[in-house]
């Protein structure tokens, strides 16, 4: 019993000593009055090492934290990555967005074609948006507007990548002349579209309202806001009464944003990468030049040249016209231009004198009346006033009119436009106990609002009063596209005719 008690005391003392020692080790190392570590001073002098041979202390450097921010000073190689970094708009999360996202995802071929068409333009658009501190979602807007078809022309006379109608184009200084239409000019129209969007954003302070204004007109959106405010209703985008096209406009853009925000989904859909570097450069010319001559000097196909220079209404570009070329073709163009001794144009401008008729002018330049009309985009019996400008052959041009071509052309592009989501139909009790179908929504209010808010800018006012568009049938190889009457239920299409379409 005595031995057990002694052993118990020893064990208890040992435990207390170990606990005390552990607490000292765990605590910060303190020093006594002689600046000797306190822990060492507790040891017997014979066993305590001198401070000259103190324990070596190894500094443990902290492990660098994994970076969770993006260094925007280093540009990625993939333009899509750069685009995602600039996304800044508030997301929409509604049934319409889901509907259009599913629509696009079910048509990966159409998406791929749009991406390929965007390749020459997208880098420039992103650069311009970043320079102004604007959300890069706007770079996807031409997919909604024109499917990135620079020759797109709508029934409301909207033209180009950004689909400016004539009045809005003039408002933003886009020239629309006999020679060219800057609504189709890649650089000029992009600058105008960004300026317009920035202006209406500053007006409303909300990007969804700015986008609605771009489609419907800022005046119409302003009046819709005022109507809601007068009734004590919310004035955000989702709460306004607006035409169906405008109601579906922002969800289409959001659907595209959702797709291009998801790299895995892009791979699944087979959407190609776009290199993050400038695609084109601009060079000035001091002399008139045929479109086909410029393409030849740049050693590139005419249709590729026209895709970068789609604004020209005539086969000849007048002097001092900026020429847009692929960046890698710029040196080739300048070198060939310097050493060429051939005429740069087979056309010349002729000013019609008072009283002159086309059938008098044609034989003077060695061409038929029909060829003269074709070269100038004229048809039927047209009388031009004195002072009008005509394009006539220069030198031996009349001998080879067919090879000279007329208006710049691009291959016809026909893309289906996303079908609107069907309205929600609900059964409601009717008299006599039978159920009748009613359509939820504000169709009548929307039509009334669209009618009242017919506007100068945007697209809807002209579209409301226009006739149904013609339906363009896809042509088989070697066959011209046929135009047939449109059926009432046919989906809308974005069409670029093989020529330039109508001029406004």
BELRA-V142689 format. One record per backbone hydrogen bond with DSSP energy under -1.0 kcal/mol. NH is the residue of the N-H (numbers start at 0). CO is the residue of the C=O. E is the energy in kcal/mol with one decimal. If there is no record, write none. Layout:
BEGIN
nh=(NH;NH)
co=(CO;CO)
e=(E;E)
END
This chain:
BEGIN
nh=(4;5;6;7;8;9;10;11;12;13;14;15;16;17;18;19;20;21;22;23;24;25;26;31;34;37;40;42;46;47;52;53;71;73;78;81;82;83;84;86;97;98;99;100;101;102;103;104;105;106;110;111;112;113;114;115;116;117;120;121;124;125;126;127;128;129;130;132;133;135;137;138;139;140;142;144;145;146;147;148;151;152;153;156;158;159;163;168;169;170;171;172;173;176;180;181;183;188;189;190;191;192;193;194;195;196;197;198;199;200;201;202;203;204;209;210;211;212;213;214;215;216;220;221;222;223;224;225;226;227;228;229;230;231;232;238;246;247;251;252;253;254;255;256;257;258;259;260;261;265;266;267;268;270;275;276;280;282;288;289;290;293;294;295;296;297;298;299;304;305;306;308;312;316;319;322;324;326;328;332;333;334;335;336;337;338;339;347;349;351;355;359;360;361;364;364;365;366;371;372;373;374;376;377;381;386;387;389;391;393;396;398;399;403;404;414;416;425;427;429;432;435;437;439;445;446;447;448;449;450;451;452;453;458;462;463;464;470;472;478;483;489;493;495)
co=(0;1;2;3;4;5;6;7;8;9;10;11;12;13;14;15;16;17;18;19;20;21;22;35;31;29;36;39;43;43;49;50;69;70;273;77;78;79;80;83;93;94;95;96;97;98;99;100;101;103;106;107;108;109;110;111;112;113;117;117;120;121;122;123;124;125;126;129;128;85;134;135;136;137;139;140;141;141;141;145;148;494;157;153;163;151;158;164;165;166;167;169;168;179;310;174;180;184;185;186;187;188;189;190;191;192;193;194;195;196;197;198;199;200;205;206;207;208;209;210;211;212;216;217;218;219;220;221;222;223;224;225;226;228;227;235;242;243;247;248;249;250;251;252;253;254;255;256;258;261;262;263;264;265;76;274;324;322;316;343;314;289;290;291;292;293;295;294;300;301;302;304;178;288;284;282;280;278;325;328;329;330;331;332;333;334;335;391;389;387;352;356;356;357;360;361;362;361;367;368;369;370;373;372;379;351;384;349;347;345;393;395;396;399;400;493;491;437;435;433;429;427;425;423;441;442;443;444;445;446;447;448;450;214;458;459;460;483;481;475;470;486;414;412)
e=(-2.0;-2.4;-2.6;-2.4;-2.2;-2.5;-2.6;-2.6;-2.9;-2.7;-2.5;-2.3;-2.6;-2.5;-2.4;-2.6;-2.6;-2.6;-2.3;-1.8;-2.3;-2.5;-1.5;-2.8;-1.8;-3.9;-2.1;-1.4;-1.2;-1.7;-1.3;-1.2;-1.1;-1.4;-3.2;-1.5;-2.6;-2.4;-1.8;-1.5;-1.9;-2.6;-2.5;-2.5;-2.2;-1.9;-2.6;-2.6;-1.8;-1.7;-1.9;-2.6;-2.2;-2.1;-2.4;-2.5;-2.4;-1.8;-1.4;-2.7;-2.0;-2.6;-2.4;-2.2;-2.3;-2.6;-2.1;-1.2;-2.6;-1.6;-1.2;-1.5;-2.0;-1.6;-1.5;-2.5;-2.7;-1.1;-1.7;-1.1;-1.8;-1.7;-2.5;-1.8;-2.0;-1.9;-1.7;-2.5;-2.4;-2.0;-1.4;-1.9;-3.0;-3.0;-2.6;-3.5;-2.0;-2.5;-1.4;-2.1;-2.2;-2.7;-2.3;-2.1;-2.6;-2.6;-2.4;-2.2;-2.3;-1.8;-2.1;-1.3;-1.9;-4.0;-2.0;-2.5;-2.1;-2.2;-2.0;-1.7;-3.1;-2.1;-2.1;-2.3;-2.2;-2.1;-2.3;-2.2;-2.3;-2.0;-2.7;-2.2;-1.1;-1.2;-3.1;-1.1;-2.5;-2.1;-1.4;-1.5;-2.7;-2.4;-1.9;-2.4;-2.6;-1.6;-2.7;-1.5;-1.2;-2.3;-2.0;-2.3;-2.2;-2.6;-2.8;-1.9;-2.8;-2.5;-2.4;-2.9;-3.0;-2.4;-2.1;-1.9;-2.6;-1.6;-1.1;-2.2;-1.9;-2.8;-1.8;-1.3;-3.0;-3.7;-1.9;-3.4;-2.8;-2.5;-2.2;-2.5;-2.4;-2.4;-2.5;-2.4;-1.9;-1.4;-1.2;-2.4;-3.2;-3.4;-1.9;-1.1;-1.6;-2.5;-1.0;-1.2;-1.2;-2.1;-2.1;-2.4;-2.4;-2.4;-1.1;-3.1;-1.1;-3.7;-1.7;-3.1;-2.8;-2.2;-1.7;-1.5;-1.5;-1.2;-1.1;-1.3;-2.0;-2.1;-2.3;-2.2;-1.4;-2.4;-2.0;-2.1;-3.2;-2.5;-2.4;-2.7;-2.6;-2.3;-2.6;-2.1;-1.1;-1.6;-1.5;-2.4;-1.0;-1.5;-1.9;-2.2;-1.8;-1.6;-1.6;-1.4)
END
